[in-house]
């Protein structure tokens, strides 16, 4: 990748509408997992991998502003709505679990979004289909694949990819939010590398109530630009150009202000699965899955598990096997088959000069075999929120 002439990388940050709806779907899935396990001793079938965030209407102005029409957020999918307990069919409060999970996620994500006034939260979750429930419960110790799907990932991240990922992470860090509270959460970073030049185009809204005038807005924008250039110096020696809020028209005082910190407040919409892939990036120059990891059950839905598995195996191959420059892994399932027995695991290697495939094959195969044998550990880590999904 580093030798290619052109590289394009994108990151939709924590407050981006697509990230928000991904996060809402995943929050519901995780809370359902915890409830199922607490009440019934086992995680039951569910997939909450559909969702829509419909933008509202707001009127941000220097020093103030208000949300005029609230945003509308709805998650949809399938879940077990009842299950036998002590011989009695016991209902699952899917609705209250979903609403509580989404509210908590939004409150954790945004500092200036009032969940009671600025967003309408809804759900459309129906009973799971019996064929998928039967498949879910049929595995004798090892879950059976919920779908015929594939996961794909690679290692290592390129300098451009690391820079895009860390730029957003930095701007949404607690440190920056404390030092530059004007910077909203809806950070989007687009990286373009042409040979040795990297251009970062960053969308970074400012909180209107904390931005008294145009001069203040400009000073914060310049501060963001300078700080990202400093971040870049720790990642790459390439020339890095940083452009922030390029749609601004300062002569007409048209700038990127928001009341709540997200563009969803005035017309930008979000859809589950349109955001970042399992690396936290959108990488058109790399192979990637279009599967939405958010909201799928972490027990047997390979559209979620195999993307995480591919990333973990690729990172381990790259870090532990000497002589590998890049590794790409694809894992393909077949519905109804044990998740530790994929239909195909394909490993592609770019070797360092002088290294032969014969030298590394055994070590790579051992790592892949170990990853498949331990695939169920991924489920626990996802439920505990310990794994990056988007």
Order of alpha helices (4+ residues) and beta strands (2+ residues): beta-alpha-beta-beta-beta-beta-beta-beta-alpha-beta-alpha-beta-alpha-alpha-beta-beta-beta-alpha-beta-beta-beta-alpha-beta-beta-alpha-alpha
